[in-house]
Amino acid sequence: MATEPCDACGRSVRIAGGVANVWSFETGPSGGMTLELVDDSEHFLCFDCVERLPGDREPTREDVAAVAAEREPGGDDGGGDGE
């Protein structure tokens, strides 16, 4: 199974498909996606962190950094456990 760390929370996220799964025959969805933002930055984020991006405007790298700061230990992550 191929994984990649989320750029915001650092959690290891499953990536579906690709050559890493050829011999394992594992199936299942990805746990995140790569986003190209309006400021030309690119970030791989888990779906939990994607949900934390602003929905009222185009997100930027500063928004990804704000999500990362919320998800740090001691940050206000909305009561979740980061999983």
C-alpha positions as CSV (number, residue, x, y, z in Angstrom):
1,M,0.0,0.0,0.0
2,A,1.4,3.4,-1.0
3,T,1.0,6.2,1.5
4,E,2.0,9.9,1.6
5,P,1.9,12.3,4.6
6,C,-0.7,15.0,4.7
7,D,1.0,18.4,4.3
8,A,-1.2,19.9,7.0
9,C,-1.5,17.3,9.8
10,G,1.3,15.0,8.9
11,R,-0.9,11.8,9.1
12,S,0.1,9.0,6.8
13,V,-2.6,8.8,4.1
14,R,-3.4,5.8,1.8
15,I,-3.0,6.5,-1.9
16,A,-5.2,4.2,-4.0
17,G,-3.9,2.6,-7.2
18,G,-0.5,3.0,-8.7
19,V,2.3,0.5,-9.1
20,A,2.7,0.0,-5.3
21,N,-0.6,-1.9,-5.3
22,V,0.1,-4.1,-8.3
23,W,1.2,-7.1,-6.3
24,S,-0.9,-6.6,-3.2
25,F,-4.3,-6.5,-5.0
26,E,-5.5,-4.1,-2.3
27,T,-8.5,-2.1,-3.2
28,G,-10.1,0.8,-1.5
29,P,-10.3,4.6,-1.8
30,S,-7.6,7.2,-1.3
31,G,-7.6,9.0,1.9
32,G,-6.7,12.4,0.4
33,M,-5.8,14.3,-2.7
34,T,-3.3,16.7,-4.2
35,L,-4.7,20.2,-4.6
36,E,-3.2,22.9,-6.8
37,L,-4.3,26.2,-5.2
38,V,-4.9,29.6,-6.7
39,D,-1.5,30.9,-5.6
40,D,0.2,28.1,-7.6
41,S,1.1,26.1,-4.5
42,E,0.5,22.4,-4.5
43,H,-0.4,20.4,-1.3
44,F,-1.3,16.8,-0.6
45,L,-4.1,16.9,2.1
46,C,-6.1,14.2,3.8
47,F,-9.9,14.6,3.4
48,D,-10.2,15.8,7.0
49,C,-7.8,18.7,6.3
50,V,-9.5,19.5,3.0
51,E,-12.8,19.9,4.9
52,R,-11.1,22.5,7.2
53,L,-10.1,24.8,4.2
54,P,-12.3,27.9,3.8
55,G,-15.3,27.3,1.6
56,D,-16.2,30.9,1.0
57,R,-13.1,31.7,-1.2
58,E,-10.2,30.1,-3.0
59,P,-7.8,28.6,-0.4
60,T,-4.1,29.5,-0.4
61,R,-0.9,28.2,1.1
62,E,-1.6,30.4,4.1
63,D,-4.9,28.5,4.7
64,V,-3.0,25.2,4.6
65,A,-0.6,26.6,7.1
66,A,-3.5,27.7,9.3
67,V,-5.0,24.2,9.2
68,A,-1.6,22.8,10.1
69,A,-1.4,25.1,13.1
70,E,-4.9,24.0,14.2
71,R,-3.9,20.3,14.0
72,E,-0.7,20.7,16.0
73,P,-0.7,19.4,19.6
74,G,-2.2,22.1,21.8
75,G,-3.9,23.7,18.7
76,D,-7.6,24.1,18.4
77,D,-8.6,21.2,16.2
78,G,-12.3,21.3,17.0
79,G,-12.2,18.5,19.5
80,G,-11.1,15.8,17.1
81,D,-8.2,13.4,17.7
82,G,-6.4,14.0,14.4
83,E,-7.3,10.6,13.0
